[in-house]
């Protein structure tokens, strides 16, 4: 039976030593139990190292997502002019649509002799 006795003196590992041990573990050259025995580590310390590596080392080398680039004044002006043209087209379309519906109501009232428009004093 393999009993682990940990000394009370804390051994300090440098960053390269930690990374070397973690790399050997990641490559499968060492198991957790072998690393614990060989380097006199605790399982808790090993978990803490892995968390540290993830938070501080791996995140440093991950490509960051790029935010939207800031628009220059000329780009903002061009975009607002484009939006303005779109809104003017939409306004023109809605005016034509309203005129067409108005004509349709007029023709319906005249040809069918019925009242389509709502009376101003009526309740719904």
N, C-alpha and C positions, 0 to 999 in steps of 0.2 A: 504494500500500500504506500503510495507516494504522498507524504504529508509535507505541505509547504509551510515553512517557517520563515516569516518575513522579519528582517531585522528592523529595529526601531529607527536606525539611522537612515535618513532619506538620501537616496542617490540621485543626483541631478544628471539628466541627460541633455546634451546639447540638441539644438534643432536638427542638425544633420544626422545625429544618432537616432533621434526619434523617427525621422523620415526614412532612414535606412531600415529600421526595424519594421515600420509600417509597410514599406515597399516589399520587404521579404514576405510579410504576411499576405499582402495583396497578390503577390505572384505565386503563392502556394508553396514557397520554399520552407516556410515554417508554419506550424499550427499555433493556435493560441496557447495551448498547453506547453508546447516546446518553448515559445517565446517567454512565457511566464517563468518556466524553470531556468532557462538559459540566462535571462537578464534580470531575474529576481523581481518581476513586476507583479502587481496585483491585477486581477481582472478588471477591477474598477478603473485603475489607472490606464489600462489598455483602451477601455471604452472612452475615457476622457481624451486620450490622444487622438483616437479616430474622430471624435467630435471636433476637436481642435483643428485637425487637418482639414476636415470638411469646411469648417467655418472660415478659417483664416488662410489656408493655402490654396485649396481648390477654387474657392470663389474669386481669388485674386486673378486667376488665369482664365476664367470663363469670359467669353466675349459678352460685353454688356449690350443690352438692347439699345438701339439708337432711338432717341426721341425724334419727334418731328423737327426738321430743321426750321430755324426761325426764318420767316419770310421777310424779304426786303420790302422797302416802301413801294418800289415799282411793282413787285409781285402782288402786294396787297391792293394797290390801285387797279392793276389789271384784273384781279379777281373780283373786286367790287364793281368794276365796269361790266364785266361779264355777267355778274349776278343782276345788275341793273337792266341789262338787255333782256335777260330771261324774264324778269318781272314785267317789263314793258310788253313783251310778247304775250305773257299770260293775261295781263290787263286787257290788251286788245282782243284776245280770244274771248274773255269773259264779257266784254262789251258787245261783241257780235252775237254771242250766245243769248244775252239778255234781250237784245233787239229781236232776235229770231223768235224767242219765246213770247215776247210782247205781240209780235205780228200774228203768231199762232193763236193767241188768245183773242185778238181782235177779229180774225177770220172766223174762229169758232163761234164767237158771240153773234157776228153778223149773219153767217150762213145758217147756223142752227137755231138762232133766235133764243139762246139761253144765256143766263147770267153766270159767268165763270168767276169773275173777280169777286173778292170778298167785300161785303158792304162794310162801311166804316163803323157803324154802330152795332153790328151783330156780335153775339157772344159765341164762344166755341163750346 
